[in-house]
Protein backbone atom coordinates (compact mmCIF):
# COMPACT_ATOMS: atom_id res chain seq x y z
CA UNK A 1 0.00 0.00 0.00
CA UNK A 2 1.56 3.35 -1.00
CA UNK A 3 2.25 5.84 1.78
CA UNK A 4 0.85 9.33 1.27
CA UNK A 5 2.85 12.38 2.16
CA UNK A 6 0.14 13.48 4.55
CA UNK A 7 0.59 10.30 6.56
CA UNK A 8 4.13 11.32 7.55
CA UNK A 9 3.71 13.38 10.67
CA UNK A 10 6.23 15.05 12.95
CA UNK A 11 4.86 16.87 15.99
CA UNK A 12 7.73 19.37 16.15
CA UNK A 13 7.62 20.53 12.51
CA UNK A 14 5.20 22.86 10.77
CA UNK A 15 3.32 21.44 7.80
CA UNK A 16 5.46 23.23 5.20
CA UNK A 17 8.55 21.31 6.36
CA UNK A 18 6.96 17.85 6.23
CA UNK A 19 7.41 17.50 2.49
CA UNK A 20 11.04 18.58 2.83
CA UNK A 21 11.68 15.94 5.53
CA UNK A 22 10.03 13.24 3.46
CA UNK A 23 12.11 14.07 0.38
CA UNK A 24 15.30 14.15 2.47
CA UNK A 25 14.54 10.73 3.96
CA UNK A 26 13.80 9.36 0.51
CA UNK A 27 17.11 10.63 -0.82
CA UNK A 28 19.02 9.13 2.12
CA UNK A 29 17.31 5.79 1.64
CA UNK A 30 18.10 5.83 -2.08
CA UNK A 31 21.75 6.56 -1.28
CA UNK A 32 21.90 3.61 1.12
CA UNK A 33 20.36 1.26 -1.41
CA UNK A 34 22.72 2.45 -4.14
CA UNK A 35 25.73 1.79 -1.89
CA UNK A 36 24.51 -1.70 -1.13
CA UNK A 37 23.86 -2.51 -4.77
CA UNK A 38 27.25 -1.13 -5.78
CA UNK A 39 28.97 -3.28 -3.18
CA UNK A 40 30.41 -0.29 -1.33
CA UNK A 41 30.72 -0.43 2.46
CA UNK A 42 28.50 2.07 4.26
CA UNK A 43 31.06 2.89 6.93
CA UNK A 44 34.36 1.42 5.81
CA UNK A 45 36.30 3.13 8.55
CA UNK A 46 34.10 1.57 11.22
CA UNK A 47 33.72 -1.85 9.59
CA UNK A 48 34.62 -4.69 11.99
CA UNK A 49 37.76 -6.69 11.33
CA UNK A 50 37.37 -9.97 9.52
CA UNK A 51 39.35 -12.17 11.87
CA UNK A 52 40.98 -15.15 10.22
CA UNK A 53 39.92 -18.06 12.40
CA UNK A 54 42.18 -21.05 13.07
CA UNK A 55 41.76 -23.94 10.63
CA UNK A 56 44.21 -26.35 12.28
CA UNK A 57 43.51 -26.06 16.02
CA UNK A 58 42.68 -29.53 17.31
CA UNK A 59 44.55 -31.29 14.51
CA UNK A 60 47.95 -29.77 13.80
CA UNK A 61 48.23 -28.44 17.34
CA UNK A 62 46.02 -28.65 20.47
CA UNK A 63 42.81 -26.59 20.54
CA UNK A 64 42.89 -26.16 24.32
CA UNK A 65 44.92 -23.00 25.10
CA UNK A 66 46.35 -24.38 28.36
CA UNK A 67 47.50 -27.61 26.72
CA UNK A 68 48.84 -25.73 23.68
CA UNK A 69 50.88 -23.27 25.76
CA UNK A 70 52.20 -26.08 27.93
CA UNK A 71 53.30 -28.08 24.88
CA UNK A 72 55.11 -25.10 23.36
CA UNK A 73 56.83 -24.22 26.63
CA UNK A 74 57.93 -27.85 26.92
CA UNK A 75 59.42 -27.74 23.43
CA UNK A 76 61.26 -24.51 24.30
CA UNK A 77 62.71 -25.95 27.50
CA UNK A 78 64.07 -28.95 25.64
CA UNK A 79 65.69 -26.87 22.88
CA UNK A 80 69.41 -26.68 23.63
CA UNK A 81 71.26 -23.95 21.74
CA UNK A 82 74.88 -23.02 21.31
CA UNK A 83 75.70 -19.36 22.13
CA UNK A 84 74.21 -17.12 19.42
CA UNK A 85 76.12 -13.87 19.00
CA UNK A 86 74.24 -10.94 17.55
CA UNK A 87 70.56 -10.26 16.98
CA UNK A 88 68.55 -12.50 14.65
CA UNK A 89 67.48 -10.79 11.43
CA UNK A 90 65.41 -13.70 10.14
CA UNK A 91 64.27 -17.19 11.16
CA UNK A 92 63.54 -20.35 9.21
CA UNK A 93 61.08 -22.77 10.79
CA UNK A 94 59.15 -25.88 9.69
CA UNK A 95 55.38 -26.05 9.31
CA UNK A 96 54.34 -29.65 9.98
CA UNK A 97 52.12 -30.65 12.87
CA UNK A 98 53.68 -30.00 16.26
CA UNK A 99 53.97 -33.72 17.03
CA UNK A 100 56.39 -33.99 14.09
CA UNK A 101 58.24 -30.67 13.81
CA UNK A 102 57.43 -28.73 16.99
CA UNK A 103 60.70 -29.60 18.68
CA UNK A 104 62.68 -28.43 15.62
CA UNK A 105 60.72 -25.15 15.41
CA UNK A 106 61.40 -24.53 19.12
CA UNK A 107 65.13 -24.19 18.37
CA UNK A 108 64.40 -21.15 16.20
CA UNK A 109 61.82 -19.55 18.47
CA UNK A 110 63.83 -19.98 21.65
CA UNK A 111 66.21 -17.35 20.29
CA UNK A 112 63.41 -14.79 20.60
CA UNK A 113 62.82 -15.22 24.32
CA UNK A 114 65.40 -12.54 25.11
CA UNK A 115 64.62 -10.34 22.08
CA UNK A 116 62.13 -7.57 21.38
CA UNK A 117 60.45 -7.24 18.00
CA UNK A 118 57.45 -5.05 17.32
CA UNK A 119 56.46 -6.84 14.12
CA UNK A 120 57.01 -10.25 12.56
CA UNK A 121 56.70 -10.75 8.80
CA UNK A 122 55.84 -14.41 8.20
CA UNK A 123 56.31 -15.64 4.61
CA UNK A 124 54.72 -19.00 3.78
CA UNK A 125 54.02 -21.02 0.63
CA UNK A 126 50.54 -21.76 -0.69
CA UNK A 127 49.61 -25.44 -0.45
CA UNK A 128 45.96 -25.19 -1.51
CA UNK A 129 45.37 -22.13 -3.76
CA UNK A 130 46.94 -21.41 -7.12
CA UNK A 131 47.61 -17.74 -7.84
CA UNK A 132 50.32 -15.49 -9.16
CA UNK A 133 52.55 -13.37 -6.94
CA UNK A 134 52.15 -12.74 -3.23
CA UNK A 135 49.03 -12.36 -1.07
CA UNK A 136 48.86 -10.33 2.13
CA UNK A 137 46.01 -10.83 4.60
CA UNK A 138 44.84 -7.30 5.38
CA UNK A 139 41.31 -8.00 6.60
CA UNK A 140 41.89 -8.54 10.32
CA UNK A 141 43.98 -10.43 12.86
CA UNK A 142 44.80 -14.14 12.91
CA UNK A 143 43.14 -16.07 15.74
CA UNK A 144 44.65 -19.10 17.49
CA UNK A 145 43.61 -20.72 20.79
CA UNK A 146 46.08 -18.34 22.49
CA UNK A 147 44.23 -15.25 21.24
CA UNK A 148 44.14 -12.97 18.21
CA UNK A 149 47.38 -11.72 16.67
CA UNK A 150 46.78 -8.14 15.42
CA UNK A 151 47.99 -6.96 12.06
CA UNK A 152 50.63 -4.27 11.61
CA UNK A 153 48.35 -2.24 9.37
CA UNK A 154 50.86 0.58 8.92
CA UNK A 155 53.52 -1.79 7.63
CA UNK A 156 51.01 -3.63 5.42
CA UNK A 157 49.92 -0.33 3.86
CA UNK A 158 53.57 0.58 3.24
CA UNK A 159 54.17 -2.88 1.76
CA UNK A 160 51.35 -2.42 -0.75
CA UNK A 161 52.54 1.06 -1.63
CA UNK A 162 56.02 -0.21 -2.36
CA UNK A 163 54.79 -3.16 -4.41
CA UNK A 164 51.21 -2.75 -5.73
CA UNK A 165 51.32 -6.31 -7.12
CA UNK A 166 51.05 -7.62 -3.54
CA UNK A 167 47.34 -7.89 -2.81
CA UNK A 168 44.78 -9.84 -0.79
CA UNK A 169 43.81 -13.17 -2.37
CA UNK A 170 41.04 -14.64 -0.21
CA UNK A 171 41.52 -18.30 -1.12
CA UNK A 172 45.23 -18.10 -0.29
CA UNK A 173 44.52 -17.78 3.42
CA UNK A 174 41.35 -19.84 3.84
CA UNK A 175 42.94 -23.25 4.43
CA UNK A 176 46.66 -22.52 4.61
CA UNK A 177 48.43 -24.09 7.59
CA UNK A 178 52.03 -23.06 6.80
CA UNK A 179 51.57 -19.54 8.12
CA UNK A 180 49.21 -20.24 11.01
CA UNK A 181 51.41 -23.00 12.45
CA UNK A 182 54.09 -20.39 13.31
CA UNK A 183 51.80 -18.14 15.33
CA UNK A 184 51.35 -19.98 18.65
CA UNK A 185 55.14 -20.18 19.06
CA UNK A 186 55.39 -16.44 18.38
CA UNK A 187 52.55 -15.70 20.81
CA UNK A 188 54.45 -17.47 23.58
CA UNK A 189 57.87 -15.89 23.00
CA UNK A 190 56.73 -12.43 21.75
CA UNK A 191 53.45 -11.73 23.53
CA UNK A 192 52.78 -8.28 22.03
CA UNK A 193 53.94 -8.56 18.43
CA UNK A 194 52.01 -7.51 15.33
CA UNK A 195 51.81 -9.59 12.19
CA UNK A 196 52.37 -9.12 8.46
CA UNK A 197 51.07 -12.41 6.94
CA UNK A 198 52.34 -13.17 3.42
CA UNK A 199 51.62 -16.23 1.28
CA UNK A 200 53.49 -16.85 -1.97
CA UNK A 201 51.44 -18.23 -4.84
CA UNK A 202 54.41 -18.71 -7.13
CA UNK A 203 58.03 -19.05 -6.16
CA UNK A 204 59.95 -17.88 -9.23
CA UNK A 205 63.35 -16.44 -8.37
CA UNK A 206 62.33 -13.09 -9.86
CA UNK A 207 59.31 -12.95 -7.53
CA UNK A 208 61.53 -13.90 -4.58
CA UNK A 209 64.06 -11.17 -5.37
CA UNK A 210 61.40 -8.50 -5.80
CA UNK A 211 59.74 -9.49 -2.53
CA UNK A 212 63.14 -9.55 -0.78
CA UNK A 213 63.93 -5.98 -1.83
CA UNK A 214 60.53 -4.81 -0.57
CA UNK A 215 60.92 -6.64 2.76
CA UNK A 216 64.43 -5.29 3.28
CA UNK A 217 63.15 -1.76 2.68
CA UNK A 218 60.34 -2.31 5.19
CA UNK A 219 62.53 -3.86 7.88
CA UNK A 220 65.58 -1.60 7.64
CA UNK A 221 66.25 0.17 10.96
CA UNK A 222 62.98 -1.10 12.46
CA UNK A 223 62.25 -3.72 15.17
CA UNK A 224 61.02 -6.17 12.54
CA UNK A 225 61.76 -9.89 12.29
CA UNK A 226 61.27 -12.00 9.16
CA UNK A 227 60.34 -15.68 9.29
CA UNK A 228 60.28 -18.18 6.42
CA UNK A 229 57.97 -21.17 6.79
CA UNK A 230 59.23 -24.29 5.01
CA UNK A 231 59.60 -28.04 5.29
CA UNK A 232 62.32 -29.81 3.32
CA UNK A 233 62.24 -33.07 1.32
CA UNK A 234 59.05 -35.13 1.16
CA UNK A 235 58.50 -38.89 1.17
CA UNK A 236 61.97 -40.24 0.43
CA UNK A 237 63.83 -42.93 2.31
CA UNK A 238 65.64 -41.78 5.45
CA UNK A 239 69.09 -41.90 3.81
CA UNK A 240 67.98 -40.11 0.64
CA UNK A 241 66.17 -37.44 2.66
CA UNK A 242 69.32 -36.74 4.66
CA UNK A 243 71.31 -36.18 1.44
CA UNK A 244 68.71 -33.81 0.03
CA UNK A 245 68.22 -31.90 3.27
CA UNK A 246 71.95 -31.58 3.97
CA UNK A 247 72.28 -29.87 0.59
CA UNK A 248 69.69 -27.27 1.58
CA UNK A 249 71.36 -26.76 4.96
CA UNK A 250 74.76 -26.20 3.33
CA UNK A 251 73.33 -23.46 1.09
CA UNK A 252 71.54 -21.86 4.04
CA UNK A 253 74.71 -21.78 6.16
CA UNK A 254 76.53 -19.95 3.37
CA UNK A 255 73.48 -17.79 2.58
CA UNK A 256 74.01 -19.01 -0.97
CA UNK A 257 70.71 -17.94 -2.52
CA UNK A 258 71.79 -18.48 -6.11
CA UNK A 259 73.14 -21.98 -5.46
CA UNK A 260 70.05 -22.95 -3.49
CA UNK A 261 67.73 -21.64 -6.20
CA UNK A 262 69.64 -23.59 -8.84
CA UNK A 263 69.55 -26.84 -6.84
CA UNK A 264 65.84 -26.45 -6.04
CA UNK A 265 65.03 -25.83 -9.71
CA UNK A 266 67.18 -28.78 -10.76
CA UNK A 267 65.65 -31.19 -8.27
CA UNK A 268 68.94 -31.69 -6.43
CA UNK A 269 67.21 -30.73 -3.18
CA UNK A 270 63.67 -29.97 -2.03
CA UNK A 271 61.81 -27.40 0.09
CA UNK A 272 58.05 -26.93 -0.15
CA UNK A 273 58.60 -23.35 1.05
CA UNK A 274 61.51 -22.76 -1.30
CA UNK A 275 60.16 -19.36 -2.36
CA UNK A 276 59.77 -18.01 1.19
CA UNK A 277 63.21 -19.44 2.04
CA UNK A 278 64.88 -17.70 -0.93
CA UNK A 279 63.04 -14.42 -0.34
CA UNK A 280 63.83 -14.23 3.37
CA UNK A 281 67.47 -15.26 2.92
CA UNK A 282 67.90 -12.59 0.24
CA UNK A 283 66.20 -9.92 2.36
CA UNK A 284 68.38 -10.85 5.34
CA UNK A 285 71.45 -10.52 3.15
CA UNK A 286 70.29 -7.09 1.97
CA UNK A 287 69.92 -6.06 5.61
CA UNK A 288 73.53 -6.95 6.32
CA UNK A 289 73.19 -10.49 7.69
CA UNK A 290 76.42 -12.33 6.96
CA UNK A 291 75.83 -15.64 8.73
CA UNK A 292 72.99 -18.12 8.95
CA UNK A 293 73.20 -20.83 11.57
CA UNK A 294 71.33 -24.11 11.19
CA UNK A 295 70.07 -24.69 14.74
CA UNK A 296 68.40 -28.08 14.31
CA UNK A 297 67.67 -30.46 11.44
CA UNK A 298 65.99 -33.85 11.43
CA UNK A 299 63.11 -35.63 9.72
CA UNK A 300 59.89 -37.37 10.66
CA UNK A 301 61.70 -40.71 10.83
CA UNK A 302 63.62 -39.41 13.85
CA UNK A 303 60.30 -38.76 15.58
CA UNK A 304 58.10 -41.69 14.58
CA UNK A 305 60.72 -44.36 13.92
CA UNK A 306 59.22 -45.00 10.45
CA UNK A 307 62.11 -44.34 8.08
CA UNK A 308 60.51 -45.56 4.86
CA UNK A 309 58.91 -42.26 3.69
CA UNK A 310 59.99 -39.22 5.68
CA UNK A 311 59.62 -35.43 5.64
CA UNK A 312 62.57 -33.14 6.48
CA UNK A 313 62.55 -30.23 8.94
CA UNK A 314 65.06 -27.46 9.69
CA UNK A 315 65.33 -24.49 12.05
CA UNK A 316 67.83 -21.73 11.27
CA UNK A 317 68.54 -18.10 12.12
CA UNK A 318 70.34 -15.37 10.17
CA UNK A 319 72.36 -12.80 12.03
CA UNK A 320 74.62 -9.86 11.39
CA UNK A 321 77.78 -10.79 13.28
CA UNK A 322 80.47 -8.97 11.30
CA UNK A 323 78.71 -5.61 11.11
CA UNK A 324 81.90 -3.57 11.63
CA UNK A 325 83.61 -5.19 8.67
CA UNK A 326 80.69 -4.52 6.30
CA UNK A 327 80.25 -0.77 6.59
CA UNK A 328 83.64 0.65 5.65
CA UNK A 329 85.79 0.34 2.57
CA UNK A 330 85.10 -3.02 0.86
CA UNK A 331 87.89 -5.60 1.00
CA UNK A 332 90.34 -4.75 -1.80
CA UNK A 333 90.11 -6.69 -5.02
CA UNK A 334 93.30 -7.93 -6.59
CA UNK A 335 94.47 -6.44 -9.88
CA UNK A 336 93.59 -9.74 -11.56
CA UNK A 337 90.02 -9.60 -10.20
CA UNK A 338 89.63 -5.97 -11.30
CA UNK A 339 90.89 -6.77 -14.81
CA UNK A 340 88.46 -9.69 -15.01
CA UNK A 341 85.53 -7.45 -14.03
CA UNK A 342 86.55 -4.91 -16.69
CA UNK A 343 86.69 -7.72 -19.23
CA UNK A 344 83.20 -8.91 -18.17
CA UNK A 345 81.79 -5.37 -18.39
CA UNK A 346 83.19 -4.77 -21.89
CA UNK A 347 82.09 -8.17 -23.20
CA UNK A 348 78.60 -7.59 -21.79
CA UNK A 349 78.26 -4.26 -23.63
CA UNK A 350 79.63 -5.81 -26.82
CA UNK A 351 77.08 -8.62 -26.54
CA UNK A 352 74.08 -6.33 -26.06
CA UNK A 353 75.27 -4.04 -28.86
CA UNK A 354 75.26 -7.07 -31.14
CA UNK A 355 71.71 -8.00 -30.20
CA UNK A 356 72.58 -10.60 -27.54
CA UNK A 357 71.09 -10.39 -24.05
CA UNK A 358 73.41 -12.72 -22.17
CA UNK A 359 77.13 -13.22 -21.81
CA UNK A 360 78.77 -16.42 -20.60
CA UNK A 361 80.83 -15.67 -17.52
CA UNK A 362 84.30 -17.26 -17.23
CA UNK A 363 85.48 -19.31 -14.27
CA UNK A 364 85.30 -16.90 -11.35
CA UNK A 365 87.45 -16.57 -8.23
CA UNK A 366 85.48 -16.81 -4.94
CA UNK A 367 85.53 -13.04 -4.28
CA UNK A 368 83.65 -12.33 -7.52
CA UNK A 369 81.01 -14.90 -6.60
CA UNK A 370 80.07 -13.05 -3.41
CA UNK A 371 76.97 -10.82 -3.54
CA UNK A 372 77.77 -7.12 -3.90
CA UNK A 373 76.25 -3.95 -5.27
CA UNK A 374 78.07 -2.16 -8.06
CA UNK A 375 77.80 0.70 -10.55
CA UNK A 376 79.24 0.70 -14.07
CA UNK A 377 80.06 4.08 -15.64
CA UNK A 378 80.70 4.45 -19.37
CA UNK A 379 82.64 7.41 -20.77
CA UNK A 380 83.43 8.41 -24.32
CA UNK A 381 86.23 10.93 -24.86
CA UNK A 382 86.11 11.65 -21.10
CA UNK A 383 82.39 12.54 -21.32
CA UNK A 384 79.71 10.57 -19.47
CA UNK A 385 77.98 8.06 -21.81
CA UNK A 386 75.93 6.09 -19.27
CA UNK A 387 75.89 5.09 -15.62
CA UNK A 388 73.61 2.59 -13.89
CA UNK A 389 74.07 0.42 -10.82
CA UNK A 390 72.47 -1.76 -8.20
CA UNK A 391 72.81 -0.68 -4.58
CA UNK A 392 72.24 -4.00 -2.86
CA UNK A 393 74.12 -7.27 -3.16
CA UNK A 394 71.40 -9.50 -4.61
CA UNK A 395 73.59 -10.99 -7.35
CA UNK A 396 77.18 -12.23 -7.30
CA UNK A 397 79.54 -9.34 -7.99
CA UNK A 398 80.53 -10.56 -11.47
CA UNK A 399 76.87 -10.93 -12.47
CA UNK A 400 76.03 -7.51 -11.03
CA UNK A 401 78.78 -5.92 -13.14
CA UNK A 402 77.61 -7.74 -16.29
CA UNK A 403 73.99 -6.66 -15.77
CA UNK A 404 74.83 -3.05 -14.90
CA UNK A 405 77.22 -2.68 -17.85
CA UNK A 406 74.45 -3.69 -20.23
CA UNK A 407 71.97 -1.40 -18.47
CA UNK A 408 74.39 1.55 -18.66
CA UNK A 409 74.79 0.95 -22.37
CA UNK A 410 71.10 0.55 -23.20
CA UNK A 411 68.84 1.82 -20.42
CA UNK A 412 70.25 5.12 -19.09
CA UNK A 413 67.39 7.52 -19.99
CA UNK A 414 69.81 10.41 -20.41
CA UNK A 415 71.51 8.87 -23.44
CA UNK A 416 70.63 6.92 -26.59
CA UNK A 417 71.69 3.25 -26.62
CA UNK A 418 75.37 2.61 -27.30
CA UNK A 419 75.99 1.80 -30.97
CA UNK A 420 78.30 -0.97 -32.11
CA UNK A 421 80.70 1.49 -33.76
CA UNK A 422 81.18 3.33 -30.45
CA UNK A 423 82.60 0.31 -28.61
CA UNK A 424 86.31 0.99 -29.30
CA UNK A 425 85.93 4.52 -27.87
CA UNK A 426 84.30 3.54 -24.57
CA UNK A 427 86.06 3.70 -21.21
CA UNK A 428 84.72 1.66 -18.29
CA UNK A 429 84.70 2.56 -14.60
CA UNK A 430 83.41 0.10 -11.99
CA UNK A 431 82.42 1.02 -8.44
CA UNK A 432 81.98 -1.89 -6.02
CA UNK A 433 79.80 -0.77 -3.11
CA UNK A 434 79.81 -1.58 0.57
CA UNK A 435 76.43 -2.22 2.28
CA UNK A 436 74.36 0.84 3.16
CA UNK A 437 74.74 2.36 6.62
CA UNK A 438 72.04 4.65 8.02
CA UNK A 439 73.27 7.98 9.42
CA UNK A 440 71.56 10.53 11.64
CA UNK A 441 74.55 12.87 12.07
CA UNK A 442 75.68 14.42 8.79
CA UNK A 443 79.11 15.13 10.31
CA UNK A 444 79.82 11.42 9.88
CA UNK A 445 79.68 11.86 6.07
CA UNK A 446 83.22 12.06 4.71
CA UNK A 447 83.41 13.77 1.33
CA UNK A 448 85.59 11.75 -0.99
CA UNK A 449 85.11 8.57 1.06
CA UNK A 450 81.35 8.10 1.26
CA UNK A 451 78.61 8.04 -1.31
CA UNK A 452 75.10 9.08 -0.30
CA UNK A 453 71.80 7.30 -0.88
CA UNK A 454 68.75 9.34 0.09
CA UNK A 455 65.16 8.15 0.31
CA UNK A 456 61.87 9.88 1.12
CA UNK A 457 58.69 7.95 0.45
CA UNK A 458 58.78 6.64 -3.12
CA UNK A 459 61.58 9.02 -4.17
CA UNK A 460 65.25 8.13 -3.91
CA UNK A 461 68.57 9.21 -5.31
CA UNK A 462 72.22 8.16 -5.11
CA UNK A 463 75.55 9.81 -5.82
CA UNK A 464 78.82 7.88 -5.81
CA UNK A 465 81.78 8.85 -3.56
CA UNK A 466 83.84 10.14 -6.49
CA UNK A 467 81.19 12.64 -7.67
CA UNK A 468 81.78 15.53 -5.18
CA UNK A 469 85.50 15.45 -5.93
CA UNK A 470 84.80 15.88 -9.65
CA UNK A 471 82.76 19.05 -8.98
CA UNK A 472 84.49 20.43 -5.89
CA UNK A 473 81.46 20.07 -3.60
CA UNK A 474 81.53 20.38 0.16
CA UNK A 475 79.36 18.21 2.43
CA UNK A 476 76.26 20.44 2.32
CA UNK A 477 76.40 20.78 -1.47
CA UNK A 478 76.80 17.00 -1.72
CA UNK A 479 73.63 16.54 0.36
CA UNK A 480 71.73 19.14 -1.69
CA UNK A 481 72.75 17.56 -4.98
CA UNK A 482 71.70 14.12 -3.74
CA UNK A 483 68.30 15.62 -2.86
CA UNK A 484 67.99 16.92 -6.41
CA UNK A 485 68.99 13.52 -7.79
CA UNK A 486 66.04 12.13 -5.79
CA UNK A 487 63.70 14.82 -7.22
CA UNK A 488 63.38 16.44 -3.80
CA UNK A 489 63.83 20.03 -2.67
CA UNK A 490 67.50 20.77 -2.04
CA UNK A 491 66.91 21.10 1.72
CA UNK A 492 64.95 17.85 2.00
CA UNK A 493 67.92 16.25 3.75
CA UNK A 494 66.86 18.23 6.85
CA UNK A 495 63.38 16.65 6.81
CA UNK A 496 62.94 13.91 9.48
CA UNK A 497 61.03 11.91 6.84
CA UNK A 498 64.16 11.70 4.68
CA UNK A 499 66.36 8.68 5.29
CA UNK A 500 70.07 9.19 4.60
CA UNK A 501 72.45 6.29 4.03
CA UNK A 502 76.17 6.27 3.32
CA UNK A 503 78.37 3.71 1.64
CA UNK A 504 81.91 3.44 0.43
CA UNK A 505 83.14 2.12 -2.89
CA UNK A 506 86.21 0.59 -4.49
CA UNK A 507 86.52 2.43 -7.80
CA UNK A 508 88.67 1.20 -10.68
C-alpha positions, 0 to 999 in steps of 0.5 A: 500500500503506498504511503501518502505524504500526509501520513508522515507526521512530525509533531515538532515541525510545521506542515510546510517542512513535512514535504522537505523531511520526506524528500530528504529521507527518501534521498538518504534511503536511495543513497543507502540502497545504491551503496549496497547494490554497488557493493560499497561499504557504508562505513568502511572506517568503522567496519569490523575486522574480519578475523581469520579463524584457526583452521588447524587447532585440534589437529595440527596443534592442540585446541585447548589453550592451556594444553597448547601453551604447555606443549610449546613451553615444553618444546622450548625448555628442551631446545638446547642452543649453542651461544648465538652472537648478535641479533637475529634478522630472520628465522627459518622454521618448519610447518608440519604438525607440532607432534612432528616438527614442533621440537625443531621449530622450538630451536628457532623460536627460543632465540626470541625469548630474550629479544624484542620485536614489534612486528614479525613478517611471516612468509609462507608457501601456498599449499591449496590455492593457485595464484600469481605473486604474493598475497597479504592478509589485510582484513583482520587479525589471525586467531589461534587458541592463544588469542588474536594476533593483530595486524601491523596495518601501517607496515602492510599499507607501506608494503602495498605502496612499495609493491602494488602487485602484492594484494589480498587473495582470499583463497590463499589464506582460507585453508593454509596451515604453513603460516598459522602453524608459526603463530602460537610459538610467536605468541608465547615468545613475543606476547605483544607482536604484530603480524604481516602475513604473506603467502606466496602463490608462485616461487619464481626467483624473480618474484623472490628477489622482488619481494626480498627488496621490498621486505628489506626496505620495510625492515631496515632500521625497524624492530622487525623480524622476518620468518620463512615457513618451510619443510624440506624433502618429502617422502623419500627414504631416510638416507635419501632425505638426509642427502637432500636436506643436507644440501639445503642446509649447506646453502643456508649456512653460506646464505648461498641464494643463487646456489640454493635456487639452482639446486631447487630448480634442478631437483637436487634438493627440495623445500616446499617453502623454497620461495619463502626461504629464498626471499627471506634469505635474500632480504636478510642478506640485503639487511647486512646479515652475513651468517645463517646458523642451522640450529636443528635439522631432522626428519619425521623418521627421527620422531616416529621411527618409520624411516621408509617415507619421511619429511625433512625439517630445519630451524635456522637463524640469520644474524649480522655478526660482522657488522663492523667489517661490512660498513667501511671500505670493501675488501680490496680486489686484486688487480687480476680480479679488477681486470676480469671485471673490466673484461666482463663489463666490456664483453657484456656491452659488446654482446648487447650491442650485437643483439645478444642479451646474455654473456657467458661468464668465465670461471670466477674466483670466490671473491667475484662470486660473493653478492655485492652492489656495483655501478658501471660508468661508461665514458666516451672521450672523457664525457659521461655516456651512461651510468647505472648500478644496483645498490644492494648485493642480490647478485654475485659481484661478477653478475652484477657488473655484467647486468649493470654494464648492459643497463648503462649501455642501453637503459640510461634515460639520459643517453641513446643506446650505445651503438656498435661502432662506439665500442672501441671509444668507450672507457669503463669505470666500476664502483663496487659498493659496501652495504648501506649504513644509516646515518643521523649525524651528517658530520659522519659523512666524509666527502671523498670517502662516502657516497650518499643514498637518500630516500623519502617515500617513493623518491630516492637518489644516489651519488657515488663517492667520487662525484663531489671530488669531480665538482668540488662540492663540500658536504652540504652541497653534496647533500643538496645535490643528492636531494635533487637527484632524488627529485626532492627540494634541495633542503629535503635532507633536513626533513625527518622523513628523509632517510640518509644512508652512506656507503663506500666504494672501491673504484677502478 
